[in-house]
Amino acid sequence: MSPARRPAVTVLPALALVVAAHLACAPRRPPFVEPDWGEAPPPYPAEVTEVTREYRHCAQVCRFERIVLRRDGTVSRRFATGKHIDSLFTAQVDSTTFIALVRSLTELGFFRPMEGAGEHVPLAVDSYLISAATLCRRAVATFSPLAFDPFPNDRAVLAVERALVGVRWRRCCSTGFAVSARTPAATARSGP
């Protein structure tokens, strides 16, 4: 064996041992979880970066419709069955529509101390999840039409849906997944 190859052979097991020891002993950081709104005052409308409305319907399988409105005016609407994305649509809203939505959520008391971890209503057939995020906090509320959930969660759902009246949805094709034929093309034009 030549002298040039010998150091590589002896360094490799030592390097593997150091890497294995580092991975075994390295402290594991938990994933970052955005803090709940807590006792913080309501945000200014310009501080809110996005508002999300997700609807879940569970029978034999769970189906989801998730709408995300962003401060820059982009809106996405995703339909999914389980973990499979059925279809995806995009749209635009103007900044005044987004600001008006945030103001109405504030007036409804949406940014009050939240209870729970921001998950869908457990064991509910139909459930809504509404969230509004700033750069450092997130307010979340859930609502089930069949339960007697407290105000303002049901009105927050209506506020998001009112902000989407008249939005023109376009089927999104640049996501790398096949769009299902189950969603009719009329859905893209009709809006919510």
Rosetta silent file (secondary structure, phi, psi, omega in degrees, C-alpha in Angstrom):
SEQUENCE: MSPARRPAVTVLPALALVVAAHLACAPRRPPFVEPDWGEAPPPYPAEVTEVTREYRHCAQVCRFERIVLRRDGTVSRRFATGKHIDSLFTAQVDSTTFIALVRSLTELGFFRPMEGAGEHVPLAVDSYLISAATLCRRAVATFSPLAFDPFPNDRAVLAVERALVGVRWRRCCSTGFAVSARTPAATARSGP
SCORE:     score description
SCORE:     0.000 S_00000001
   1 L     0.000  135.704 -177.889    0.000    0.000    0.000 S_00000001
   2 L   -75.645  153.644  179.995    1.396    3.403   -0.897 S_00000001
   3 L   -62.482  -25.530 -179.756    2.033    5.997    1.840 S_00000001
   4 L   -70.165  -28.679 -179.118   -0.521    8.369    0.226 S_00000001
   5 L   -84.912  -28.228 -174.692   -3.370    5.900    0.771 S_00000001
   6 H   -59.443  -45.351 -179.913   -2.521    4.893    4.339 S_00000001
   7 H   -62.811  -35.117  179.723   -3.606    8.182    6.055 S_00000001
   8 H   -65.543  -35.665  179.894   -6.997    8.116    4.314 S_00000001
   9 H   -69.780  -38.699 -178.620   -7.626    4.588    5.584 S_00000001
  10 H   -80.124  -26.484 -179.662   -6.759    5.464    9.185 S_00000001
  11 H   -76.995  -33.662 -176.249   -8.609    8.802    9.158 S_00000001
  12 H   -60.267  -50.552  178.302  -11.889    7.366    7.876 S_00000001
  13 H   -63.604  -35.719  179.441  -12.715    5.166   10.902 S_00000001
  14 H   -67.165  -40.911  178.285  -11.686    7.947   13.275 S_00000001
  15 H   -64.869  -41.588  177.906  -13.855   10.467   11.419 S_00000001
  16 H   -63.117  -38.824  178.670  -16.811    8.067   11.456 S_00000001
  17 H   -65.593  -41.412  179.630  -16.365    7.563   15.209 S_00000001
  18 H   -65.654  -43.500  179.183  -16.305   11.332   15.843 S_00000001
  19 H   -63.942  -44.310  179.701  -19.445   11.907   13.735 S_00000001
  20 H   -63.363  -41.069  178.943  -21.317    9.043   15.423 S_00000001
  21 H   -65.794  -39.553  179.264  -20.332   10.297   18.879 S_00000001
  22 H   -64.097  -44.016 -179.414  -21.410   13.834   17.993 S_00000001
  23 H   -67.602  -35.276 -179.094  -24.811   12.692   16.725 S_00000001
  24 H   -71.917  -32.325 -174.616  -25.376   10.457   19.762 S_00000001
  25 H  -102.286  -10.566 -176.877  -24.500   13.166   22.277 S_00000001
  26 L   -67.342  133.306  177.206  -25.758   16.286   20.526 S_00000001
  27 L   -67.454  140.575  179.697  -28.728   17.839   22.274 S_00000001
  28 L   -94.654  123.816  176.627  -31.872   17.725   20.184 S_00000001
  29 L   -86.510  134.151  175.900  -33.711   21.014   19.868 S_00000001
  30 L   -67.538  153.576  178.198  -37.483   20.757   19.675 S_00000001
  31 L   -63.078  148.271 -179.748  -39.004   22.243   16.521 S_00000001
  32 L   -66.769  128.425  176.661  -39.922   25.908   16.785 S_00000001
  33 L  -115.577  124.585 -179.709  -43.556   26.351   17.735 S_00000001
  34 L   -62.268  131.147 -178.178  -45.069   29.752   17.165 S_00000001
  35 L   -67.552  148.247  174.713  -46.283   31.110   20.523 S_00000001
  36 E   -65.133  166.404 -177.034  -50.001   31.503   21.138 S_00000001
  37 L   -63.390  -38.516  177.948  -51.407   35.007   21.273 S_00000001
  38 L    61.791 -139.089 -176.296  -51.601   34.917   25.046 S_00000001
  39 L   -94.362    8.291 -178.321  -52.135   38.251   26.791 S_00000001
  40 L   -64.903  149.378  177.559  -50.567   40.392   24.034 S_00000001
  41 L   -69.481  161.795  178.307  -52.651   43.323   22.757 S_00000001
  42 L   -58.902  148.643 -179.232  -54.303   43.031   19.339 S_00000001
  43 L   -79.077  160.988  167.638  -51.922   43.688   16.458 S_00000001
  44 L   -72.415  147.560 -178.476  -52.053   46.633   14.119 S_00000001
  45 H   -54.286  -34.366 -179.688  -53.489   45.493   10.777 S_00000001
  46 H   -70.264  -15.229 -179.949  -50.118   46.082    9.058 S_00000001
  47 H   -83.253  -19.241 -177.303  -48.467   43.615   11.486 S_00000001
  48 L   -78.856  128.371 -177.179  -50.564   40.618   10.414 S_00000001
  49 L   -95.858  -31.239  178.026  -48.789   38.556    7.741 S_00000001
  50 E  -159.913  154.078  175.491  -51.462   35.980    6.930 S_00000001
  51 E  -126.094  131.455 -177.497  -54.940   34.758    7.799 S_00000001
  52 E  -121.395  137.743  171.489  -55.856   31.087    7.325 S_00000001
  53 E  -125.855  119.467  179.443  -59.251   29.401    7.240 S_00000001
  54 E  -120.800  130.542  177.559  -59.261   25.607    7.168 S_00000001
  55 E  -112.007  132.151  178.094  -62.427   23.507    6.953 S_00000001
  56 E  -122.314  131.340  174.374  -62.342   19.794    7.791 S_00000001
  57 E  -124.260  119.371 -178.038  -65.106   17.294    7.060 S_00000001
  58 E  -116.920  122.746  171.180  -64.563   13.774    8.372 S_00000001
  59 L  -123.569 -103.200  173.089  -66.749   10.808    7.492 S_00000001
  60 L   -77.650  -36.463  172.977  -64.879    7.673    6.390 S_00000001
  61 L  -130.009  162.477  179.412  -61.889    9.860    5.471 S_00000001
  62 E   -95.159  133.027  175.397  -61.133   13.484    6.282 S_00000001
  63 E  -114.351  142.097 -175.696  -61.363   16.102    3.553 S_00000001
  64 E  -125.715  145.412  166.959  -59.835   19.540    3.967 S_00000001
  65 E  -128.081  119.246 -176.747  -60.232   22.918    2.326 S_00000001
  66 E  -120.753  122.974  178.337  -57.514   25.373    3.340 S_00000001
  67 E  -116.188  128.019  179.518  -57.561   29.044    2.311 S_00000001
  68 E  -122.610  120.636  175.226  -54.574   31.261    3.109 S_00000001
  69 E  -104.232  126.820 -179.342  -54.724   35.036    2.591 S_00000001
  70 E  -109.562  154.806 -177.733  -51.347   36.780    2.723 S_00000001
  71 L   -59.042  -29.633 -179.306  -50.557   40.423    3.319 S_00000001
  72 L   -76.923    0.112  176.030  -48.966   40.711   -0.150 S_00000001
  73 L    99.326   -5.850  179.098  -52.376   39.961   -1.711 S_00000001
  74 E   -82.707  142.380  178.325  -51.844   36.330   -2.709 S_00000001
  75 E  -129.790  135.699  174.774  -54.519   33.821   -1.785 S_00000001
  76 E  -123.713  147.414 -179.984  -54.248   30.050   -2.053 S_00000001
  77 E  -135.243  116.907 -175.412  -57.034   27.487   -1.783 S_00000001
  78 E  -120.020  132.018  174.157  -56.137   23.820   -1.397 S_00000001
  79 E  -107.640  131.957 -178.108  -58.454   20.828   -1.386 S_00000001
  80 E  -140.375  149.612  171.953  -57.060   17.635    0.134 S_00000001
  81 E  -117.963  114.872 -173.258  -58.246   14.153    1.053 S_00000001
  82 L    61.989 -123.722  178.215  -56.180   12.842    3.922 S_00000001
  83 L  -101.038    1.716 -178.568  -52.619   13.805    3.003 S_00000001
  84 E   -90.403  126.069  177.411  -53.257   13.779   -0.757 S_00000001
  85 E   -80.822  119.485  179.730  -53.694   17.199   -2.397 S_00000001
  86 E   -81.634  -46.777  179.846  -56.658   17.013   -4.759 S_00000001
  87 E  -158.860  160.115 -178.185  -56.445   20.485   -6.267 S_00000001
  88 E  -140.505  133.750  179.426  -54.932   23.896   -5.706 S_00000001
  89 E  -126.496  153.990  176.236  -56.187   27.323   -6.735 S_00000001
  90 E  -128.907  159.856  177.982  -54.693   30.793   -6.446 S_00000001
  91 E  -158.835  178.664  177.931  -56.173   34.285   -6.485 S_00000001
  92 E  -129.530  142.433  169.210  -55.386   37.890   -5.600 S_00000001
  93 L  -126.694  153.331  178.798  -57.003   40.300   -3.152 S_00000001
  94 L   -81.649  164.905 -174.904  -56.153   43.946   -2.771 S_00000001
  95 H   -65.328  -30.308  179.571  -54.476   45.257    0.359 S_00000001
  96 H   -68.206  -33.513  176.547  -57.597   47.070    1.538 S_00000001
  97 H   -65.243  -43.154  179.539  -59.537   43.778    1.588 S_00000001
  98 H   -64.834  -45.362  179.496  -56.839   42.160    3.715 S_00000001
  99 H   -62.919  -41.211  178.671  -56.670   45.131    6.114 S_00000001
 100 H   -63.622  -37.643  177.026  -60.481   45.198    6.397 S_00000001
 101 H   -62.631  -47.352 -179.753  -60.454   41.474    7.247 S_00000001
 102 H   -62.854  -40.453  178.410  -57.865   41.970   10.008 S_00000001
 103 H   -63.363  -41.379 -179.901  -59.815   44.936   11.395 S_00000001
 104 H   -67.827  -36.518  175.742  -63.041   42.926   11.478 S_00000001
 105 H   -63.353  -39.005  178.207  -61.266   40.049   13.258 S_00000001
 106 H   -64.792  -45.075  179.608  -59.957   42.552   15.820 S_00000001
 107 H   -63.604  -30.491  178.710  -63.428   44.055   16.337 S_00000001
 108 L   -76.214   -9.008 -177.954  -64.853   40.552   16.842 S_00000001
 109 L    84.960   22.106 -177.933  -62.387   39.930   19.674 S_00000001
 110 L   -63.566  -34.102 -176.951  -60.434   37.296   17.760 S_00000001
 111 L   -91.162   49.413  175.019  -57.108   38.397   19.280 S_00000001
 112 L  -101.618  172.021  177.209  -58.081   37.595   22.843 S_00000001
 113 L   -56.656  128.023 -175.829  -56.333   34.952   24.975 S_00000001
 114 L   -92.529  151.547  174.074  -56.809   31.656   23.162 S_00000001
 115 L  -112.190  140.427  178.325  -57.607   28.299   24.705 S_00000001
 116 L    90.292  175.979 -173.518  -56.201   25.087   23.288 S_00000001
 117 L  -100.167   13.686  178.663  -53.379   24.376   20.903 S_00000001
 118 L    75.352   43.261  177.214  -55.059   25.471   17.698 S_00000001
 119 L  -113.535  164.248  177.333  -56.276   22.108   16.477 S_00000001
 120 L   -63.101  157.573  179.612  -59.563   21.149   14.892 S_00000001
 121 L   -60.063  122.771 -177.410  -62.445   20.337   17.216 S_00000001
 122 L   -62.544  139.565  175.796  -61.802   16.749   18.374 S_00000001
 123 L    60.954   15.799  178.283  -64.233   14.089   17.101 S_00000001
 124 L   -89.302  141.642  176.157  -66.255   16.661   15.148 S_00000001
 125 L   -70.797  -45.762  177.706  -67.554   15.765   11.701 S_00000001
 126 E  -117.302  133.111 -177.473  -67.300   19.401   10.555 S_00000001
 127 E  -150.747  141.275  175.031  -64.735   21.744   12.012 S_00000001
 128 E  -114.081  145.079  173.220  -63.200   25.130   11.145 S_00000001
 129 E  -128.600  124.432  178.750  -59.810   26.409   12.205 S_00000001
 130 E  -116.255  133.623  175.204  -59.041   30.120   11.825 S_00000001
 131 E  -139.528  149.042  175.092  -55.589   31.542   12.428 S_00000001
 132 E  -133.014  130.399 -174.495  -53.943   34.931   12.033 S_00000001
 133 E  -122.254  142.737  167.287  -50.174   35.284   12.263 S_00000001
 134 L  -107.532 -170.439  179.338  -47.734   38.123   12.745 S_00000001
 135 L   -68.708  -21.053 -175.626  -43.973   37.713   12.542 S_00000001
 136 L  -130.010   -5.587 -179.012  -43.809   36.530   16.160 S_00000001
 137 L  -142.575  166.393 -179.299  -47.281   35.405   17.324 S_00000001
 138 E  -145.582  133.947  174.196  -50.331   33.535   16.181 S_00000001
 139 E  -107.177  133.947 -176.365  -53.983   33.679   17.194 S_00000001
 140 E  -134.453  140.203  174.524  -56.012   30.532   16.595 S_00000001
 141 E  -140.605  148.854  176.731  -59.675   29.685   17.068 S_00000001
 142 E  -119.579  156.695 -178.155  -61.716   26.617   16.238 S_00000001
 143 E  -152.332  134.108  173.199  -65.396   26.316   15.488 S_00000001
 144 L  -119.891  124.630 -178.561  -67.758   23.409   14.875 S_00000001
 145 L   -60.100  -24.701 -177.760  -71.166   24.243   13.357 S_00000001
 146 L   -89.540   -9.411  179.567  -72.793   21.451   15.356 S_00000001
 147 L  -102.451  165.061  177.299  -71.384   22.546   18.703 S_00000001
 148 L   -96.489   67.651 -179.815  -72.296   25.588   20.741 S_00000001
 149 L   -73.465  149.045 -176.211  -68.895   27.207   20.411 S_00000001
 150 L   -73.798  152.728  169.210  -68.512   30.649   21.923 S_00000001
 151 L   -56.452  144.090   11.269  -68.516   33.896   20.017 S_00000001
 152 L  -106.379   15.786 -171.638  -66.484   35.107   18.047 S_00000001
 153 H   -59.135  -42.523  179.628  -65.249   31.910   16.382 S_00000001
 154 H   -67.376  -34.846  178.915  -68.277   31.432   14.124 S_00000001
 155 H   -74.534  -26.227  175.324  -68.195   35.110   13.100 S_00000001
 156 H   -66.410  -39.445  176.154  -64.474   34.875   12.332 S_00000001
 157 H   -59.949  -46.131 -179.906  -65.270   32.135    9.793 S_00000001
 158 H   -64.994  -35.166  179.335  -67.877   34.421    8.201 S_00000001
 159 H   -63.905  -41.553  178.228  -65.448   37.367    8.144 S_00000001
 160 H   -65.894  -43.382 -178.693  -62.910   35.349    6.143 S_00000001
 161 H   -66.997  -34.145  175.843  -65.579   34.118    3.749 S_00000001
 162 H   -65.488  -35.615  179.613  -66.901   37.674    3.240 S_00000001
 163 H   -65.895  -20.702 -177.100  -63.372   38.821    2.329 S_00000001
 164 L   -97.393    1.765  179.065  -63.348   36.216   -0.465 S_00000001
 165 L   -64.160  129.642  178.301  -66.610   37.259   -2.133 S_00000001
 166 L    85.196    0.277  179.173  -65.927   38.040   -5.774 S_00000001
 167 L   -70.817  136.905  177.568  -62.430   36.499   -5.810 S_00000001
 168 L   -97.673  112.127 -178.815  -61.529   34.889   -9.157 S_00000001
 169 L   -85.835  139.093  175.016  -59.841   31.555   -8.545 S_00000001
 170 E  -120.876  135.392  177.953  -57.295   30.160  -11.029 S_00000001
 171 E   -65.151  132.017 -179.005  -56.216   26.531  -11.079 S_00000001
 172 L   -92.670  132.102 -176.648  -52.606   26.312  -10.044 S_00000001
 173 L  -120.041   -2.262 -173.450  -50.374   24.066  -12.198 S_00000001
 174 L   -97.633   18.240 -175.733  -46.850   24.853  -11.019 S_00000001
 175 L   -92.129  -11.696  177.861  -46.895   22.796   -7.827 S_00000001
 176 L    88.287    8.396  176.406  -45.623   19.510   -9.273 S_00000001
 177 L  -120.193  156.451  178.868  -48.674   17.395   -8.453 S_00000001
 178 L   -78.554  128.822  179.398  -51.404   16.087  -10.699 S_00000001
 179 L   -80.151  130.970 -176.510  -54.646   18.001  -10.246 S_00000001
 180 L   -72.152  148.500  177.071  -57.544   15.698   -9.616 S_00000001
 181 L   -81.316   -3.375 -177.990  -60.517   15.616  -11.957 S_00000001
 182 L   -70.057  -25.993 -179.893  -62.839   15.438   -8.929 S_00000001
 183 L   -91.869  115.496 -177.834  -62.902   19.207   -8.559 S_00000001
 184 L   -66.415  151.653  179.786  -64.985   20.719  -11.357 S_00000001
 185 H   -63.634  -25.116  179.718  -63.566   23.633  -13.314 S_00000001
 186 H   -62.992  -27.998  179.469  -66.609   25.678  -12.313 S_00000001
 187 H   -62.259  -34.302 -178.042  -65.262   25.784   -8.753 S_00000001
 188 H   -67.160  -28.787 -178.572  -62.310   27.798   -9.976 S_00000001
 189 H   -94.289  -27.564 -170.692  -64.581   30.517  -11.349 S_00000001
 190 H   -80.355  -25.428 -176.513  -67.393   30.500   -8.828 S_00000001
 191 L    81.796 -171.979 -175.899  -65.425   31.233   -5.639 S_00000001
 192 L   -69.453    0.000    0.000  -66.456   30.003   -2.192 S_00000001
